[in-house]
Amino acid sequence: MQTRKLGNTDIDVSLICLGTMTWGEQNTESEAFEQLDYATGAGVNFIDAAEMYPVPPRAETQGLTEQYLGNWLARRGRRDDLVIASKVAGPGNGLTYLRNGPRLTRAHIREACEASLKRLQTDYIDLYQVHWPDRSTNFFGQLGYQPNPEESSTPIEETLEALDELVREGKIRQIGLSNETPWGTMEYLRLGREKGWPRAVSIQNPYNLLNRSFEVGMAEIAHREQAGLLAYSPLAFGMLSGKYLGESWPEKGRLTLFERFKRYSNSRGMAATRAYVELAQEHGLSPVELALAFVNSRSFVTSNIVGATTMAQLRENIGSASITLDQQVLDAIEALHTEFTYPCP
C-alpha cells in the first residue's frame, strides 16, 4: 500500500483511508471489525470517523461508529500503528440532540473531543477535523453564495485557539478541515501562522468524477500550502459503481434506503455516470476501479476515503490502490469531463 505524508508532518498515511460512517446504521459491530481486520491487513493505516456518525445521523445511533472503532482498538491493541481521524460537528443539520445543537466554540470543541476520546478508548486523536463551518457559506453542494447579515457564527479564531489548547494538552496531534471553502482554509492558515497555533494539514472535501469542483479554488491551496485533500465520496454515494443505472435499484443501496442522499442522482449525474461506466468497460476496468484509480492519481490528494457495506465492496475499493490508469484512459476522462462539467457539485 502506497503512503503519502499528511501535510507537512512526519505522519505517513495510506493512500486508501477506511471510512466508517455506515457502522452502526448499515453495518453491525462485527462487520465493522471484519472491515478493520481486512483493511489493516491490506496495509491501510488511516481510519476516518466523526462524532456524529453513523449517517444518516440520529440521536439513537450517534457515537456508535466511534464506539465500534474504540472497541476494536481495545481488543486488537494496535493503536500506535494507526492514524485515527475524527471530527467535531458544526451547527445545523438537525443535530439538536448533540450538545443542544453543536457549535465550534471553545466549550463545544472540548466537550466533543473528550467524548470522542472516551468512545475511541484512546488518549489522543491523530487528526481532529472541523466537520463543516460555523458560518453561512457554501458546502454540501450549495451553490450561489448569499451573505447572511443576521448570521450567528463562531469566529474561526476562537475555534482554532480551542484546537490549539487540545494540541498542547496532547489530546490531538494534528488538525484538519472538512467541507471548507478557499477563504475559510486560508483564514485558518493565516491565523495559525500569526498566532503560532496549529496548522491545518488536510482538507476533507467531496471529490469524484461527478464533482471535481475542488480543482477550481482548492487544489492549488492543497498543493502550495501542503494541506492535501482527503477525498470523500469518491464513488459519489455509490453512483459511480453503475449500480443505480437500472430501473430497479439495489435493495440495500444507500440511495435506495435513504432519501437524503440525492446529491449525485440527478439526470446529468446519471448521464455522466453511464458514460464513465462505458469508458471503464471499454478498457477492461470495473466502474469502481476507474473512479477510485482516478482519485488516487491526483497529486493534490493525500488519501482517498472509501466506505463499504460489504466485504466484496471493500476488497475492490482497497484494490484500486494497485491500479494505474494509462494516458489514453486519462485523456478520455478529461474529454468526458468537458462534456459533463460538474454535473453534481
matplotlib code that plots the C-alpha trace (Angstrom):
import matplotlib.pyplot as plt

x = [0.0, 1.4, 1.7, 1.8, 2.8, 0.0, 0.6, 3.9, 4.1, 6.2, 3.0, 2.6, -0.9, -2.1, -3.3, -6.6, -8.3, -11.1, -14.3, -16.6, -19.9, -22.0, -21.0, -24.0, -26.5, -25.9, -23.1, -23.0, -20.1, -18.9, -19.0, -17.0, -14.4, -14.2, -13.7, -10.9, -9.2, -9.1, -8.2, -5.3, -4.1, -4.0, -1.8, -4.4, -3.3, -5.7, -9.2, -11.7, -14.6, -16.7, -18.7, -22.0, -21.6, -23.2, -25.1, -27.9, -27.5, -29.9, -30.0, -30.4, -27.2, -25.0, -21.5, -21.8, -19.2, -16.5, -17.6, -17.2, -13.7, -12.8, -13.8, -11.7, -8.7, -9.1, -9.2, -6.5, -4.1, -2.7, -3.3, 0.2, 0.3, -2.7, -3.6, -7.1, -9.1, -12.3, -14.4, -16.3, -19.7, -20.7, -24.2, -27.3, -28.1, -30.8, -28.3, -30.3, -29.7, -25.9, -24.8, -28.2, -27.1, -23.4, -21.2, -17.5, -16.9, -14.2, -16.6, -18.2, -15.0, -13.6, -16.7, -16.8, -13.2, -13.4, -16.4, -14.7, -11.6, -13.8, -15.7, -12.5, -10.8, -7.6, -5.6, -5.2, -6.7, -4.1, -6.2, -9.0, -11.1, -13.7, -16.6, -18.1, -18.0, -19.8, -20.8, -23.1, -21.2, -21.3, -20.8, -22.7, -23.3, -24.7, -24.1, -24.5, -23.0, -25.5, -24.3, -26.4, -26.3, -28.0, -25.9, -24.7, -21.3, -18.3, -15.1, -12.5, -10.1, -12.0, -12.2, -8.5, -7.5, -9.6, -7.9, -4.5, -5.3, -6.1, -2.9, -0.9, -2.6, -1.6, -5.2, -4.9, -1.8, -2.9, -5.9, -7.7, -10.7, -13.7, -16.3, -14.3, -14.0, -10.9, -11.5, -12.0, -9.0, -6.7, -8.1, -7.3, -3.8, -3.3, -4.3, -2.1, 0.9, 0.2, -0.7, 1.6, -1.4, -1.8, -1.6, -4.3, -2.6, -5.6, -8.9, -11.6, -14.0, -16.0, -14.1, -15.1, -15.7, -19.1, -17.8, -14.4, -15.1, -12.2, -9.9, -11.1, -10.2, -8.9, -6.4, -3.8, -4.2, -3.8, -0.6, 1.0, 0.1, 0.8, -2.8, -3.7, -7.2, -8.7, -11.3, -14.7, -17.5, -15.0, -17.8, -20.4, -22.5, -22.0, -23.4, -20.2, -20.3, -23.1, -25.5, -28.1, -28.3, -31.1, -34.8, -34.5, -32.0, -30.3, -32.4, -29.7, -28.1, -27.6, -29.6, -32.4, -32.6, -32.1, -33.9, -31.4, -28.7, -29.8, -26.6, -25.5, -28.7, -29.9, -30.3, -26.9, -25.3, -26.9, -25.9, -22.3, -22.2, -23.3, -20.5, -17.9, -19.2, -19.0, -15.4, -14.4, -15.8, -14.1, -10.7, -11.3, -11.8, -14.8, -16.5, -15.3, -11.7, -11.9, -13.5, -11.2, -8.0, -8.6, -8.9, -5.8, -3.8, -4.3, -1.2, -3.2, -4.8, -3.3, -5.7, -8.9, -11.6, -13.5, -16.5, -18.3, -21.2, -20.0, -16.6, -16.7, -17.1, -14.2, -11.9, -12.5, -12.2, -8.8, -7.6, -7.9, -4.6, -2.7, -4.3, -2.6, -4.7, -2.8, -2.8, -5.4, -7.9, -6.9, -7.4, -10.8, -11.8, -10.9, -12.9, -16.0, -15.3, -15.5, -18.9, -20.1, -18.5, -19.5, -22.9, -23.2, -21.3]
y = [0.0, 3.4, 6.0, 9.8, 12.4, 14.0, 17.7, 19.0, 16.4, 13.3, 11.1, 8.6, 7.7, 5.0, 6.1, 4.4, 5.6, 3.5, 5.5, 4.4, 6.3, 3.2, 1.5, 1.5, 2.0, -0.2, -2.2, -4.1, -4.0, -7.5, -6.3, -3.2, -5.5, -7.6, -4.5, -3.2, -6.5, -6.8, -3.2, -3.1, -6.5, -4.9, -2.0, 0.6, 2.5, 5.5, 5.3, 8.2, 8.7, 11.5, 12.3, 12.5, 9.1, 6.9, 8.5, 9.3, 11.0, 10.0, 10.6, 6.8, 5.9, 8.9, 7.9, 4.2, 4.5, 5.7, 3.2, 0.3, 1.6, 2.1, -1.5, -2.8, -0.8, -2.1, -5.7, -5.6, -3.4, -1.7, 1.9, 3.2, 1.5, 3.5, 7.1, 7.7, 10.7, 12.1, 15.3, 17.8, 18.8, 22.3, 23.8, 22.8, 19.5, 18.7, 17.8, 19.4, 16.3, 16.8, 19.3, 21.0, 22.0, 21.8, 24.8, 25.4, 27.3, 26.5, 24.8, 22.7, 21.6, 20.5, 18.6, 16.9, 15.9, 14.5, 12.4, 11.1, 10.1, 8.2, 6.4, 5.6, 4.4, 6.3, 9.1, 11.0, 11.5, 11.8, 14.1, 16.1, 17.9, 20.6, 18.8, 21.9, 25.6, 27.6, 30.3, 30.9, 29.7, 27.1, 23.4, 20.1, 21.0, 24.5, 27.0, 30.7, 32.3, 34.5, 36.6, 36.4, 39.7, 38.2, 35.1, 33.9, 32.4, 31.4, 33.2, 30.9, 32.5, 31.0, 27.6, 27.5, 28.6, 25.8, 23.3, 24.7, 24.1, 20.4, 20.0, 21.5, 19.0, 16.1, 15.1, 15.7, 15.6, 17.5, 19.5, 19.3, 21.0, 19.5, 20.9, 24.1, 26.9, 28.6, 31.7, 29.6, 27.4, 30.4, 32.1, 29.0, 29.0, 32.8, 32.6, 29.6, 31.5, 34.7, 33.2, 30.2, 27.9, 24.5, 24.5, 22.7, 19.7, 18.4, 19.3, 16.6, 17.6, 15.7, 14.7, 12.3, 12.1, 13.8, 16.6, 17.9, 21.4, 21.0, 21.6, 25.2, 27.0, 24.4, 22.2, 25.0, 25.7, 21.9, 21.9, 25.1, 25.0, 21.3, 20.7, 17.8, 16.6, 13.7, 12.9, 11.7, 10.3, 9.1, 6.9, 9.6, 7.7, 4.5, 6.1, 5.7, 1.9, 1.9, 0.0, 2.7, 3.0, 0.4, 0.9, -1.3, -0.1, -2.5, -3.2, -2.3, 0.5, 3.8, 5.8, 3.2, 3.3, 7.0, 9.8, 12.4, 11.2, 12.9, 14.8, 12.6, 11.2, 14.0, 13.4, 14.9, 12.8, 9.7, 10.5, 11.2, 8.0, 6.0, 7.5, 6.7, 3.2, 2.6, 4.0, 1.6, -1.3, -0.4, -0.6, -3.7, -2.0, -2.1, 1.3, 1.3, 0.7, 3.6, 6.0, 5.3, 5.0, 8.4, 10.0, 8.1, 9.5, 13.2, 14.9, 17.1, 14.0, 12.8, 9.9, 8.5, 7.7, 4.6, 3.2, -0.1, -2.1, -5.5, -7.1, -7.6, -3.8, -3.2, -5.6, -3.9, -0.4, -1.1, -3.0, 0.3, 1.4, -1.0, 0.3, 2.9, 4.5, 4.9, 8.1, 7.0, 6.5, 9.8, 11.7, 10.0, 11.1, 14.7, 14.6, 13.4, 16.0, 18.7, 17.3, 16.7, 19.5, 19.4, 17.7, 17.2, 19.8]
z = [0.0, -1.0, 1.6, 1.5, 4.0, 6.0, 5.2, 6.4, 9.2, 9.5, 9.6, 6.8, 5.8, 3.4, 0.0, 0.9, 4.1, 5.6, 6.0, 8.8, 8.6, 7.9, 11.1, 13.5, 10.8, 7.7, 9.4, 12.7, 15.1, 14.0, 10.4, 11.3, 13.0, 9.8, 7.7, 10.1, 10.1, 6.4, 5.7, 8.2, 6.8, 3.4, 4.5, 5.4, 8.4, 8.2, 9.7, 9.5, 11.9, 13.3, 16.5, 14.5, 12.8, 11.7, 8.8, 8.4, 11.8, 14.5, 18.3, 18.8, 16.9, 17.4, 18.5, 17.7, 14.9, 17.3, 19.9, 17.4, 16.4, 20.1, 21.0, 18.1, 19.1, 22.7, 21.5, 18.9, 20.7, 17.5, 18.4, 17.7, 14.3, 13.1, 12.2, 13.7, 12.5, 13.8, 13.5, 15.6, 14.2, 13.3, 13.6, 11.8, 10.0, 12.6, 15.3, 18.1, 20.3, 20.1, 22.8, 22.4, 18.9, 18.1, 17.6, 17.1, 20.3, 22.8, 25.2, 22.5, 20.9, 24.3, 25.2, 21.7, 21.8, 25.3, 24.3, 21.2, 23.2, 25.6, 22.8, 20.9, 24.2, 23.4, 24.9, 21.6, 18.2, 15.4, 13.2, 14.6, 11.9, 11.9, 10.1, 8.5, 9.0, 11.8, 9.4, 6.4, 3.3, 0.5, 1.5, 1.0, -2.7, -2.1, -5.0, -5.2, -2.1, -0.3, 2.7, 5.8, 7.6, 10.6, 10.9, 14.3, 13.8, 15.9, 14.9, 13.3, 15.8, 18.7, 17.0, 16.2, 19.7, 21.2, 19.0, 19.9, 23.6, 22.8, 20.8, 23.7, 26.1, 23.8, 23.2, 19.4, 17.3, 14.1, 12.9, 9.6, 7.9, 6.2, 3.8, 3.8, 1.2, -0.1, 2.1, 5.2, 4.5, 4.1, 7.2, 9.3, 7.8, 8.3, 11.9, 12.5, 11.2, 13.0, 16.4, 16.4, 16.5, 14.8, 11.0, 9.1, 7.4, 5.4, 3.8, 3.7, 0.9, -1.7, -4.8, -7.6, -11.3, -10.9, -8.7, -9.5, -8.1, -5.6, -8.6, -9.1, -6.0, -3.5, -5.3, -5.6, -1.8, -1.1, -3.2, -2.2, 1.5, 2.0, 3.1, 0.9, 0.1, 2.0, -0.7, 0.5, -1.6, -4.3, -5.7, -5.4, -2.8, -4.9, -8.1, -10.0, -9.4, -12.0, -9.7, -9.9, -13.6, -14.0, -13.3, -10.2, -7.6, -5.2, -2.2, 0.4, -1.6, 0.2, -2.3, -2.1, 1.7, 2.4, 0.6, 1.9, -0.4, -3.7, -4.5, -7.3, -8.7, -11.0, -14.7, -15.6, -13.0, -14.3, -17.9, -16.8, -14.8, -17.8, -19.9, -17.3, -16.8, -20.6, -20.6, -17.8, -19.6, -22.9, -21.1, -19.1, -15.8, -13.4, -12.9, -9.3, -10.4, -12.9, -10.4, -7.5, -9.5, -11.0, -7.5, -6.4, -9.3, -8.3, -7.0, -4.5, -2.9, 0.3, 0.9, -0.7, 1.8, 0.8, 2.6, 2.2, 3.5, 2.1, 2.1, -1.6, -2.0, 0.5, -1.3, -4.7, -3.2, -1.5, -4.6, -6.6, -5.0, -7.2, -10.5, -12.7, -15.4, -18.7, -20.6, -23.1, -20.2, -18.5, -21.8, -22.2, -18.7, -19.5, -22.7, -20.7, -18.0, -20.7, -21.8, -18.2, -16.2, -12.5, -13.1, -9.3, -7.4]

ax = plt.figure().add_subplot(projection="3d")
ax.plot(x, y, z, "-o")
ax.set_aspect("equal")
plt.show()
